[in-house]
Amino acid sequence: MQPRFEIYLFVGGSSVELRTRNVLNLTADVIKNITANRFLGLGGGTIDDVLCQTTAIEGDKYGLQNTAIGYIEVTTPFQSTTGV
């Protein structure tokens, strides 16, 4: 079984284009930071593989007006004490 983390990001904006651009930029920044520091707050050492999958949708589908939702699924298939 692989550890899996789900991250939800919420971004507001006046237009669909602005919200989409902002949520994609924020999602990319979060993924960049996750993959740069592969400890993920876990005590056993560095995570060797950090795999991120992402999507972005309009919050209108869920009753959140003028909001975009970013979703990141982080899986960590392998962890060692040395991070090698």
ABEGO torsion letter per residue (X at the ends): XBBBBBBBBBBBEABAAAAAAAAAAAAAAAAAAAAABAAGGBAAEBBABBBBBBBBBBAAAAGBBGBBBBBBBBBBABBBAAGX
